[in-house]
Amino acid sequence: MNSLATPPVPPHFHEHSRLSPNRSMSASGPSRKRKASPSPDRDDEMSTSPFLSNARLPTASTPSSRKRARPNLVGRPLSVERLLETLDKDSLTSVLKTLCERHPSLRDEVVQVSPRPSIQSTLQVLRQYYTRLMDSFPLGPNPRSDYSYDRVRPQWHELLDALTDFTPHFLPPNEHQSSTSLEYLNDVTQIIHDLPEWDNPQHNLAKQNAYEEISKAWASVIKEASKRGGGFQLQFNGWEEKLRAHNEKSGGRLREAYDELMQALGWLRQSNQPSQQQSIRQQLFSNTYGMEQPMIRTGNW
């Protein structure tokens, strides 16, 4: 039994067991100095080490691109430029009208700086007047009655006044292109066709006057076009057919314009026809010289 007992541990073995394994290994191995931790002012040296490839490098401080908030920010009205950006068409028109009424000298300035109205923009305005007129009709059974006329009379006169104001802008000498004038008159005459008719003949006088004015406008443009380039422009785009249709649809109220056009086209057609008697040179080349001379009878014949 005594032979199987654990032998006593020597005293010097207890001294080595109190040391940590690392201490014991360092003590047994070669002596190595401990590397000092890097100081903050040696970041550049540490950044070049291959063992610090994943370390976060210091970023250069750049000034902020955002503006600082204004101290003591207080409310103030918008500038004129910003205010005009918020205005719609109706509001801007109202502002300009008010300025022109308060300062009449601004009217010429507005005309000079404004772009020249086109046919499309003008017709769009006239159609808007026409749409407001038709939308103003009451739901009564007779849209031609005096009651309906009284309800739509303001819109009725607004459209007629707009026609009176816009049409001279597209007539000579203000408009130099006859094609532009004819195109405008063709479209605006259709608007006059679409104007309502009334049971009261007195209410229809305004529409009849509109026909008379537009007929005179057609006649003035045709006269001017016949002077330019021999009036050959009137022979194209089917103006004779278009004006004839307008005259028929108006009940003959555009007769003055149509007669003026036929007179211009008649002169052009006559001038374009070959002479009935060929020149002597042409007759000699065609062996017809003397054949068209009148026969002179002598004797008893």
Solvent accessible surface area in square Angstrom, and as a share of the most:
residue,aa,sasa,rsa
1,M,194,0.87
2,N,144,0.74
3,S,105,0.67
4,L,153,0.76
5,A,70,0.55
6,T,121,0.70
7,P,99,0.62
8,P,128,0.80
9,V,75,0.43
10,P,64,0.40
11,P,109,0.68
12,H,116,0.52
13,F,119,0.49
14,H,91,0.41
15,E,103,0.46
16,H,125,0.56
17,S,71,0.46
18,R,175,0.64
19,L,76,0.38
20,S,52,0.33
21,P,100,0.63
22,N,116,0.59
23,R,153,0.56
24,S,44,0.28
25,M,134,0.60
26,S,73,0.47
27,A,81,0.62
28,S,96,0.62
29,G,32,0.31
30,P,115,0.72
31,S,115,0.74
32,R,217,0.79
33,K,202,0.86
34,R,235,0.86
35,K,187,0.79
36,A,89,0.69
37,S,97,0.63
38,P,75,0.47
39,S,42,0.27
40,P,120,0.76
41,D,123,0.64
42,R,126,0.46
43,D,76,0.39
44,D,116,0.60
45,E,97,0.43
46,M,63,0.28
47,S,50,0.32
48,T,113,0.66
49,S,31,0.20
50,P,110,0.69
51,F,185,0.77
52,L,58,0.29
53,S,93,0.60
54,N,153,0.78
55,A,50,0.39
56,R,230,0.84
57,L,108,0.54
58,P,110,0.69
59,T,125,0.73
60,A,89,0.69
61,S,115,0.74
62,T,112,0.65
63,P,127,0.80
64,S,92,0.59
65,S,113,0.73
66,R,204,0.74
67,K,196,0.83
68,R,224,0.82
69,A,94,0.73
70,R,162,0.59
71,P,114,0.72
72,N,144,0.74
73,L,130,0.65
74,V,114,0.65
75,G,78,0.75
76,R,176,0.64
77,P,120,0.76
78,L,111,0.55
79,S,53,0.34
80,V,102,0.58
81,E,121,0.54
82,R,142,0.52
83,L,88,0.44
84,L,83,0.41
85,E,119,0.53
86,T,95,0.55
87,L,50,0.25
88,D,90,0.46
89,K,135,0.57
90,D,111,0.57
91,S,44,0.28
92,L,70,0.35
93,T,56,0.32
94,S,63,0.41
95,V,58,0.33
96,L,73,0.36
97,K,124,0.53
98,T,49,0.28
99,L,72,0.36
100,C,15,0.09
101,E,123,0.55
102,R,173,0.63
103,H,96,0.43
104,P,91,0.57
105,S,87,0.56
106,L,63,0.31
107,R,125,0.46
108,D,95,0.49
109,E,93,0.42
110,V,44,0.25
111,V,113,0.65
112,Q,137,0.61
113,V,115,0.66
114,S,53,0.34
115,P,120,0.76
116,R,135,0.49
117,P,62,0.39
118,S,53,0.34
119,I,16,0.08
120,Q,123,0.54
121,S,48,0.31
122,T,2,0.01
123,L,8,0.04
124,Q,102,0.45
125,V,42,0.24
126,L,0,0.00
127,R,126,0.46
128,Q,71,0.31
129,Y,53,0.20
130,Y,54,0.20
131,T,72,0.42
132,R,115,0.42
133,L,0,0.00
134,M,78,0.35
135,D,109,0.57
136,S,29,0.19
137,F,35,0.15
138,P,23,0.15
139,L,185,0.92
140,G,34,0.32
141,P,144,0.91
142,N,63,0.32
143,P,73,0.46
144,R,104,0.38
145,S,27,0.18
146,D,73,0.38
147,Y,128,0.49
148,S,1,0.01
149,Y,17,0.06
150,D,76,0.40
151,R,120,0.44
152,V,0,0.00
153,R,112,0.41
154,P,78,0.49
155,Q,48,0.21
156,W,1,0.00
157,H,80,0.36
158,E,80,0.36
159,L,0,0.00
160,L,20,0.10
161,D,84,0.44
162,A,9,0.07
163,L,12,0.06
164,T,97,0.56
165,D,105,0.54
166,F,57,0.24
167,T,15,0.09
168,P,75,0.47
169,H,44,0.20
170,F,4,0.02
171,L,31,0.15
172,P,33,0.20
173,P,118,0.74
174,N,68,0.35
175,E,16,0.07
176,H,123,0.55
177,Q,111,0.50
178,S,10,0.06
179,S,43,0.28
180,T,35,0.20
181,S,1,0.01
182,L,1,0.00
183,E,78,0.35
184,Y,0,0.00
185,L,0,0.00
186,N,34,0.18
187,D,42,0.22
188,V,0,0.00
189,T,0,0.00
190,Q,70,0.31
191,I,14,0.07
192,I,3,0.02
193,H,19,0.08
194,D,66,0.34
195,L,4,0.02
196,P,23,0.14
197,E,69,0.31
198,W,3,0.01
199,D,78,0.40
200,N,45,0.23
201,P,97,0.61
202,Q,125,0.55
203,H,35,0.16
204,N,19,0.10
205,L,87,0.43
206,A,27,0.21
207,K,10,0.04
208,Q,58,0.26
209,N,82,0.42
210,A,16,0.12
211,Y,8,0.03
212,E,93,0.41
213,E,111,0.50
214,I,5,0.03
215,S,2,0.01
216,K,114,0.48
217,A,6,0.04
218,W,1,0.00
219,A,5,0.04
220,S,45,0.29
221,V,1,0.01
222,I,1,0.00
223,K,102,0.43
224,E,47,0.21
225,A,2,0.02
226,S,37,0.24
227,K,152,0.64
228,R,90,0.33
229,G,65,0.63
230,G,27,0.26
231,G,0,0.00
232,F,97,0.40
233,Q,71,0.32
234,L,2,0.01
235,Q,72,0.32
236,F,127,0.53
237,N,101,0.52
238,G,28,0.27
239,W,14,0.05
240,E,26,0.12
241,E,92,0.41
242,K,76,0.32
243,L,0,0.00
244,R,92,0.34
245,A,57,0.44
246,H,17,0.07
247,N,11,0.06
248,E,122,0.55
249,K,125,0.53
250,S,3,0.02
251,G,64,0.61
252,G,35,0.33
253,R,102,0.37
254,L,0,0.00
255,R,132,0.48
256,E,95,0.43
257,A,0,0.00
258,Y,25,0.10
259,D,66,0.34
260,E,37,0.17
261,L,1,0.01
262,M,65,0.29
263,Q,129,0.57
264,A,11,0.09
265,L,4,0.02
266,G,34,0.33
267,W,151,0.53
268,L,1,0.01
269,R,119,0.44
270,Q,133,0.59
271,S,65,0.42
272,N,81,0.41
273,Q,121,0.54
274,P,121,0.76
275,S,87,0.56
276,Q,180,0.80
277,Q,104,0.46
278,Q,75,0.33
279,S,59,0.38
280,I,109,0.56
281,R,168,0.61
282,Q,106,0.47
283,Q,5,0.02
284,L,107,0.53
285,F,148,0.62
286,S,55,0.36
287,N,131,0.67
288,T,41,0.24
289,Y,125,0.48
290,G,34,0.33
291,M,142,0.64
292,E,97,0.43
293,Q,93,0.41
294,P,110,0.69
295,M,164,0.73
296,I,150,0.76
297,R,171,0.62
298,T,102,0.60
299,G,75,0.72
300,N,161,0.83
301,W,234,0.82
